[in-house]
Amino acid sequence: MRLAVEMAVMNMDGEISAVAVGEDNAKFHGMLRLNEEAADIITILNMCRDEGISFNGLVKSLMTKYTESSVEEIAKFTEEFLKQLWQEGLLIE
């Protein structure tokens, strides 16, 4: 899977958001408000934009940062957030 648009993640005064950048700004005009975990998912998907990443690869990457969370917790949150991205047309499988 990969993002349909390149997104920039910004943290302004403790509020994390993501917006489409460059030419992709014409494809997605909105802004996503994110928590830290969702921002990390967007960041990883941006880094893997050309080759994509599997769901398991994404969860594995998140596990390196969120060591106190179980694999099940990380997988559940990741799946829920990816569904939201899919519904917004921001995720390509």
C-alpha distances in whole Angstrom, upper triangle without the diagonal:
4,7,9,12,13,15,18,19,22,25,28,31,29,26,23,21,18,19,17,19,21,20,17,20,21,18,18,21,21,21,19,21,20,21,20,18,16,16,15,12,12,13,11,8,11,12,9,9,10,9,5,5,6,7,11,10,10,13,15,14,15,18,20,21,21,24,26,23,23,19,20,20,17,15,17,16,13,12,15,13,10,12,14,11,10,14,15,12,11,7,6,4
4,6,9,10,11,15,16,20,22,25,28,27,24,21,18,15,16,14,16,17,17,14,17,18,15,15,19,18,18,17,19,18,20,19,17,14,15,14,11,10,11,9,6,8,9,7,5,8,8,5,7,9,10,13,12,11,14,16,15,16,19,20,20,22,24,26,24,24,21,22,22,18,17,18,17,14,14,16,13,10,13,14,10,10,14,13,11,9,6,5,6
4,5,7,8,12,13,17,20,23,26,24,22,18,16,12,12,10,12,14,14,11,13,15,12,12,15,15,15,13,16,16,18,18,16,13,13,13,10,8,10,10,6,7,10,9,6,9,10,8,10,12,13,16,15,13,16,18,16,17,20,21,21,22,25,27,25,25,23,23,22,19,18,19,17,14,15,15,13,10,12,12,8,9,12,11,9,6,5,6,9
4,7,9,13,15,19,22,24,28,26,23,20,17,13,12,10,12,13,12,8,11,12,9,9,13,14,15,14,18,18,20,21,19,16,16,17,14,11,13,14,10,10,13,12,8,10,12,10,13,15,16,19,18,16,19,22,20,21,24,25,25,26,29,31,28,29,26,26,26,23,21,22,20,17,17,18,15,12,14,13,10,9,12,10,7,5,5,6,9
4,6,10,13,16,19,21,25,24,21,18,15,11,9,6,8,9,9,5,8,10,7,8,11,12,12,13,16,16,19,20,19,16,15,16,14,11,12,13,10,9,12,12,9,11,14,12,15,17,18,21,20,18,21,23,21,21,25,25,25,26,29,31,29,30,28,28,27,24,23,24,21,18,19,19,16,14,16,15,11,12,14,11,9,6,8,9,13
4,7,10,13,17,19,23,22,20,16,13,10,8,6,6,8,9,6,8,11,10,10,12,13,13,13,16,16,18,18,18,15,13,14,13,9,10,11,9,6,10,11,8,10,13,12,15,18,19,21,19,17,20,22,19,20,23,24,23,24,28,30,28,29,27,28,27,23,23,24,22,19,20,20,17,15,18,16,13,15,17,14,13,9,11,12,15
4,6,10,13,16,19,18,16,13,10,6,5,4,6,9,11,8,9,12,11,10,11,11,10,10,12,12,15,15,15,12,10,12,11,7,8,11,9,7,10,12,10,13,16,15,16,19,19,22,20,17,20,21,19,18,22,22,21,22,26,28,26,28,26,27,25,22,22,23,20,17,19,19,15,15,17,15,12,15,16,13,13,10,12,14,17
4,6,10,12,16,16,14,10,8,5,6,6,6,10,13,11,10,14,14,12,13,12,10,10,12,12,14,14,15,13,10,11,12,9,8,12,11,8,11,14,13,16,18,17,18,21,21,23,21,18,21,22,19,19,22,22,20,22,25,27,26,28,27,28,26,22,23,24,21,19,21,21,17,17,20,17,15,18,19,16,17,13,15,17,20
4,7,10,13,12,10,7,6,4,7,9,10,13,16,14,14,17,17,14,15,13,10,9,10,9,11,10,12,10,7,9,10,8,7,11,11,10,12,15,14,18,20,18,19,21,20,22,21,17,19,21,18,16,20,20,17,19,22,24,23,25,24,25,23,20,21,22,18,17,20,19,15,16,19,17,15,18,19,17,18,14,16,19,21
4,6,10,9,8,6,5,6,8,11,12,15,18,17,15,19,19,16,16,14,11,10,10,10,11,11,13,12,9,11,13,11,11,14,15,13,15,18,18,21,24,22,22,25,24,26,24,20,22,23,20,19,22,22,19,20,24,25,24,27,27,28,25,22,24,24,21,20,22,21,18,19,22,19,17,21,22,19,21,17,19,22,25
4,6,6,5,4,7,9,12,15,15,19,22,20,19,22,22,19,19,16,13,12,10,9,10,10,13,12,9,12,15,13,13,16,18,16,18,21,21,25,26,25,24,26,25,27,25,22,23,24,21,19,22,21,18,19,23,23,23,26,26,27,24,22,24,24,21,20,23,22,19,21,23,20,19,23,24,21,23,20,22,25,27
4,5,5,6,8,11,13,16,17,20,23,22,20,23,24,21,19,17,13,13,11,12,12,13,16,16,13,16,18,17,16,20,21,20,21,25,24,28,30,28,28,30,29,30,29,25,26,28,25,23,25,25,22,22,26,26,26,29,30,30,27,25,27,27,23,23,26,25,21,23,26,23,22,26,26,23,25,22,25,28,30
4,6,8,11,14,16,20,21,24,27,25,23,27,27,24,22,19,16,16,13,13,13,13,17,17,15,18,20,19,19,22,24,23,24,28,28,31,33,31,31,32,31,32,31,27,28,29,26,24,26,26,22,23,26,26,26,29,30,31,27,26,28,28,24,25,28,26,23,25,27,24,24,28,28,26,28,25,28,31,33
4,6,10,13,16,20,21,24,27,25,23,27,27,23,22,19,16,14,11,11,10,10,14,14,12,15,18,17,17,20,22,21,23,26,26,30,31,29,28,30,28,29,28,24,25,26,23,21,23,23,19,19,23,22,22,26,27,27,24,22,25,24,21,22,24,23,20,23,25,22,22,26,26,24,26,24,26,29,31
4,7,10,13,17,18,22,25,22,20,24,23,20,19,16,12,11,8,8,8,10,13,12,11,14,16,15,16,19,20,20,22,24,24,28,30,27,27,28,26,28,27,23,24,26,23,20,23,23,20,20,23,23,23,26,26,27,23,22,24,23,19,20,22,20,18,20,22,19,19,23,23,21,23,21,23,26,29
4,7,10,14,16,19,22,20,18,21,21,18,17,14,10,8,6,5,6,7,10,9,7,11,13,11,12,15,16,16,18,21,20,24,26,23,23,25,23,25,24,20,21,23,20,18,21,21,18,18,22,22,21,24,24,24,21,19,21,21,17,17,20,18,15,17,19,17,16,20,20,18,20,18,19,23,25
4,7,10,13,16,19,16,15,18,17,14,13,10,7,5,4,5,8,10,12,9,8,11,12,10,11,15,15,14,17,19,19,22,24,22,22,24,22,24,23,20,21,23,21,18,22,22,20,20,24,24,23,25,25,25,22,20,22,21,17,17,19,17,14,16,18,15,14,17,18,15,17,15,17,20,23
4,7,9,13,15,13,11,15,14,11,11,9,6,5,7,7,11,11,13,10,8,11,11,8,10,13,12,11,14,16,15,19,21,19,19,21,21,23,22,18,20,22,20,18,22,22,20,21,25,26,24,26,25,26,23,20,21,21,18,16,18,17,14,14,16,14,12,15,16,13,14,12,14,17,20
4,6,10,12,9,8,11,11,8,8,7,5,7,9,11,14,15,16,13,11,14,14,10,12,15,14,12,15,17,15,18,21,19,21,23,22,25,24,21,23,25,22,21,25,25,23,24,28,29,28,29,28,29,26,24,24,24,21,19,21,20,16,16,18,15,13,16,16,13,14,11,14,17,20
4,7,8,6,5,8,8,6,7,8,8,9,13,14,17,18,18,15,13,16,15,11,12,15,13,11,14,16,13,16,19,18,19,22,22,25,23,21,23,25,23,22,26,26,25,26,30,31,29,31,29,30,28,25,25,25,22,20,21,21,17,17,18,16,13,15,16,12,12,10,13,15,18
4,6,6,5,9,10,9,10,11,11,13,15,17,20,20,21,18,15,17,17,13,13,16,14,11,14,16,13,16,19,18,21,24,24,27,25,22,25,27,24,24,28,27,26,28,31,33,32,33,32,32,31,27,28,28,25,23,24,24,20,20,22,19,16,18,20,16,16,13,15,17,21
4,5,6,8,10,11,11,14,14,16,19,20,23,23,24,21,19,20,20,16,16,18,17,13,16,17,14,16,19,19,22,25,26,29,27,25,28,29,26,27,30,30,29,31,34,36,35,36,35,35,34,31,31,31,29,26,27,27,24,22,24,22,19,21,22,19,17,15,17,18,22
4,5,6,8,10,11,14,15,18,21,22,25,26,26,23,21,23,21,18,18,20,18,15,17,18,15,16,19,19,22,25,27,30,28,26,29,31,28,28,32,32,31,33,36,38,37,38,36,36,35,32,31,32,30,27,28,28,24,23,24,22,19,20,21,18,16,14,17,17,21
4,5,5,7,9,11,13,15,18,19,22,23,23,20,18,20,18,15,16,18,15,13,16,16,13,14,18,17,20,23,24,27,25,23,26,28,25,26,29,30,29,30,34,35,34,35,33,33,32,29,28,29,26,23,24,24,21,19,20,19,15,16,17,14,12,11,13,14,18
4,5,5,6,9,10,13,16,18,22,23,23,20,18,20,19,16,17,19,17,15,18,19,16,18,21,20,23,25,26,29,27,25,27,30,27,27,31,31,30,31,34,36,34,36,34,34,32,29,29,29,27,24,25,24,21,20,21,19,16,17,18,14,13,12,15,17,20
4,6,6,10,13,15,19,21,25,26,26,23,21,24,22,19,20,22,19,17,21,21,18,19,23,22,24,27,27,31,29,27,30,32,30,30,33,34,33,34,37,39,37,38,36,36,35,32,31,31,29,26,27,26,23,22,22,20,17,18,18,14,13,13,16,17,21
4,7,9,12,14,18,19,23,24,24,21,20,22,20,17,19,20,17,16,19,19,16,17,20,19,22,24,24,28,27,24,27,30,28,27,31,32,31,32,35,37,35,35,33,33,32,29,28,28,26,24,23,23,20,18,19,17,14,14,14,11,10,9,12,14,17
4,6,8,10,14,16,20,21,21,18,17,20,18,15,17,19,16,15,19,19,16,18,21,19,21,23,23,27,26,23,26,28,26,26,29,30,29,30,33,34,32,33,31,31,29,27,26,26,23,21,22,20,17,16,17,14,12,13,13,9,9,8,12,14,18
4,7,10,13,16,20,22,22,19,18,21,20,16,19,21,19,17,21,22,19,22,24,23,25,27,26,30,29,26,28,31,28,27,31,32,30,31,35,36,33,35,33,33,31,29,28,28,25,23,24,22,19,19,19,16,14,16,15,11,12,11,15,18,21
4,7,10,13,17,19,20,16,15,19,18,15,17,20,18,17,21,22,19,22,25,23,24,26,25,28,27,24,26,29,27,25,29,30,28,28,32,33,31,32,31,30,28,26,26,25,22,21,21,20,16,17,17,14,12,15,14,10,12,11,15,18,21
4,7,9,13,15,16,13,12,16,15,13,15,18,17,16,19,21,19,22,24,22,23,25,24,27,26,22,24,27,24,23,26,27,25,25,29,30,28,30,29,28,26,24,24,23,20,19,20,18,15,16,17,13,12,15,14,11,13,12,15,18,21
4,6,10,12,13,10,10,13,13,10,13,16,15,15,18,19,18,22,23,21,21,22,21,24,23,19,21,24,22,20,23,24,22,22,26,26,24,26,25,25,22,20,21,20,16,16,17,15,11,13,14,10,10,13,13,10,13,11,14,17,20
4,7,10,12,9,9,13,13,11,14,17,16,16,20,21,20,24,26,23,23,24,22,24,24,20,21,24,22,19,22,23,21,20,24,24,22,24,24,24,21,19,20,19,15,16,17,15,12,14,15,12,12,16,15,13,16,14,16,20,22
4,7,8,6,6,9,10,9,11,14,14,15,18,19,19,23,24,21,20,21,19,21,21,17,17,20,18,15,18,20,17,16,20,20,19,21,21,21,17,16,17,16,13,13,15,13,10,13,14,12,12,15,16,14,17,14,16,19,21
4,6,5,6,9,10,11,12,14,16,17,19,20,21,25,25,22,21,22,19,21,20,17,16,19,17,14,16,18,14,14,17,17,16,18,19,19,15,14,16,15,11,12,15,13,11,14,16,14,14,18,18,17,20,17,18,22,23
4,6,5,6,9,10,10,12,14,15,17,19,20,23,24,21,20,20,18,19,18,15,15,16,14,11,14,14,11,11,14,15,14,17,17,18,15,13,15,15,12,12,15,15,12,15,17,16,16,19,20,19,21,18,19,22,23
4,5,5,6,9,10,11,12,14,15,17,18,22,22,19,17,17,15,16,15,12,11,13,11,8,11,12,10,9,13,13,11,14,14,14,11,9,11,12,8,8,12,12,9,12,15,14,14,17,19,18,20,17,17,20,20
4,5,5,6,9,10,11,12,14,15,16,20,20,17,16,16,14,16,15,12,12,15,13,10,13,15,13,12,16,17,15,16,16,16,13,11,12,12,9,8,11,10,7,9,12,11,10,14,15,14,16,13,14,17,18
4,5,5,6,9,10,10,12,14,15,19,20,17,16,17,16,18,16,13,14,16,13,11,14,15,13,13,17,18,17,19,18,19,16,14,15,16,12,11,14,14,10,12,15,13,12,16,17,16,17,14,15,18,19
4,5,5,6,9,10,11,12,14,17,18,15,14,15,14,15,13,10,11,12,9,8,11,11,9,10,14,16,15,17,16,17,15,12,13,15,12,10,14,14,11,12,16,15,14,17,19,18,19,15,15,18,19
4,5,5,6,9,10,11,12,15,15,12,11,12,11,12,11,7,9,11,9,8,11,13,11,12,15,17,15,16,15,16,14,11,11,13,10,8,11,12,9,9,12,12,11,13,16,15,16,13,12,14,15
4,6,5,6,9,10,10,14,15,12,12,14,13,15,14,10,12,15,12,11,15,16,14,15,19,21,19,20,19,19,18,14,15,16,13,11,13,13,10,10,13,12,10,13,15,14,14,10,10,13,15
4,5,5,6,9,10,13,14,12,12,15,14,16,14,11,13,14,11,11,14,14,13,15,18,20,19,21,19,21,19,16,17,18,15,13,16,17,13,13,17,16,13,16,19,17,17,13,13,15,17
4,5,5,6,8,12,12,10,9,11,11,13,10,7,10,11,8,9,12,12,12,14,17,19,18,19,17,19,18,14,15,17,15,12,14,16,13,12,16,16,14,16,19,18,18,14,13,14,15
4,5,5,6,9,10,7,7,10,11,13,11,8,11,13,11,11,15,16,15,17,20,22,20,21,19,20,19,15,15,17,15,12,14,15,12,10,14,14,11,13,16,15,14,11,9,11,12
4,5,5,9,10,9,10,13,14,16,14,12,15,16,13,14,18,18,17,19,22,25,23,24,22,23,22,19,19,21,18,15,17,18,15,14,17,16,13,15,18,16,15,11,11,12,14
4,6,8,9,9,9,13,14,16,13,11,14,15,12,13,17,16,16,18,21,24,23,24,22,24,23,19,19,22,20,16,19,20,17,16,19,19,16,18,21,20,19,15,14,15,16
4,6,6,5,6,10,12,14,10,10,14,14,11,14,17,17,17,20,22,25,23,24,21,23,23,19,18,21,19,16,17,20,17,15,18,19,16,17,20,19,17,14,12,12,13
4,6,5,8,12,14,16,13,12,16,17,15,17,20,20,20,22,25,28,26,26,24,25,25,21,20,22,21,17,18,20,17,15,18,18,14,15,18,17,15,12,10,10,11
4,6,9,13,16,17,15,15,18,19,17,19,22,22,23,25,27,30,29,29,26,27,27,24,23,25,24,20,21,23,20,18,20,21,17,18,21,20,17,14,13,11,12
4,7,10,13,15,12,13,17,17,15,18,21,21,22,24,26,29,27,27,24,25,26,22,21,24,23,19,20,22,20,17,20,21,18,18,22,21,18,16,13,11,11
4,7,10,12,10,10,14,14,13,15,18,19,20,22,24,26,24,24,21,22,22,19,18,20,19,15,16,18,17,14,16,18,15,15,18,18,16,13,10,9,8
4,7,8,6,6,10,11,10,12,15,16,17,19,20,23,21,20,17,19,19,16,14,17,17,13,14,17,15,12,15,17,15,15,19,19,17,15,11,11,9
4,5,5,6,9,10,11,12,14,16,18,18,20,22,20,19,15,16,17,14,12,15,15,12,12,15,15,12,14,17,15,15,18,19,18,16,12,11,9
4,5,5,6,9,10,11,12,15,16,16,18,20,17,16,12,13,14,11,8,11,12,8,8,12,12,9,12,15,13,13,17,18,17,15,12,12,10
4,5,5,6,9,10,10,13,15,15,16,18,15,14,10,11,13,10,8,12,13,10,10,14,14,13,15,18,17,17,20,22,21,19,16,16,14
4,5,5,6,9,10,11,13,14,15,18,16,15,12,14,15,12,11,14,14,11,13,16,15,14,17,19,17,18,21,22,21,19,16,16,14
4,5,5,6,9,10,12,12,14,17,15,14,11,13,13,10,9,12,12,8,10,13,12,11,14,16,14,15,19,19,19,16,13,14,13
4,5,5,6,9,10,10,12,14,11,10,8,9,10,6,6,10,10,7,9,12,12,12,15,16,16,17,20,21,21,19,16,17,16
4,5,5,7,9,10,11,13,12,11,8,11,12,9,9,13,13,11,13,16,16,15,18,20,19,20,24,24,24,21,19,20,18
4,5,6,8,9,11,14,13,13,11,14,14,10,11,14,14,11,14,17,15,15,18,20,18,20,23,23,23,20,18,19,18
4,5,6,6,8,11,10,11,9,12,11,7,9,12,11,9,12,14,13,14,17,18,17,19,22,22,23,20,18,20,19
4,5,5,6,9,8,8,7,10,10,7,9,13,12,11,14,16,16,16,20,21,20,22,25,26,26,23,21,23,22
4,6,6,10,10,11,11,14,14,11,13,16,15,14,17,20,18,19,22,23,23,25,27,28,28,25,23,24,24
4,6,9,9,12,12,15,13,11,14,16,14,14,17,19,17,18,22,22,22,24,27,26,27,24,23,25,24
4,6,6,8,9,12,10,8,12,13,12,12,16,17,16,18,21,21,21,24,26,26,27,24,23,25,25
4,6,8,9,12,11,10,13,15,15,15,18,20,19,21,24,24,24,27,29,29,30,28,26,28,27
4,7,10,12,10,10,14,15,14,16,19,19,20,22,24,25,25,28,29,30,31,29,28,30,29
4,7,8,6,7,10,11,11,12,15,16,16,18,21,21,22,24,26,27,29,26,25,27,26
4,5,5,6,9,10,11,12,14,16,17,18,20,22,23,24,26,28,29,27,25,27,25
4,6,5,6,8,10,10,12,14,15,16,18,20,21,22,24,26,26,25,22,24,22
4,5,5,6,9,10,10,12,14,15,16,19,20,21,23,25,26,24,22,23,22
4,5,5,6,8,10,11,12,14,16,17,19,20,22,23,25,23,21,23,22
4,5,5,6,8,10,11,12,14,16,16,18,20,21,22,20,19,21,20
4,6,5,6,9,10,10,12,14,15,16,18,20,21,19,17,18,17
4,5,5,6,9,10,11,13,14,15,17,19,20,19,17,19,18
4,5,5,6,9,10,11,12,14,16,17,19,17,16,18,18
4,5,5,6,9,10,11,12,14,15,16,15,13,15,15
4,6,5,6,9,10,10,12,14,15,14,12,14,13
4,6,5,7,9,10,11,13,15,14,13,15,15
4,5,5,6,9,10,11,13,11,11,14,14
4,5,5,6,9,10,10,9,7,10,10
4,5,5,6,9,10,10,9,11,11
4,5,5,6,9,9,9,12,14
4,5,5,6,5,6,9,11
4,5,5,6,5,7,9
4,5,8,8,11,12
4,5,8,11,13
4,6,8,11
4,7,10
4,7
4
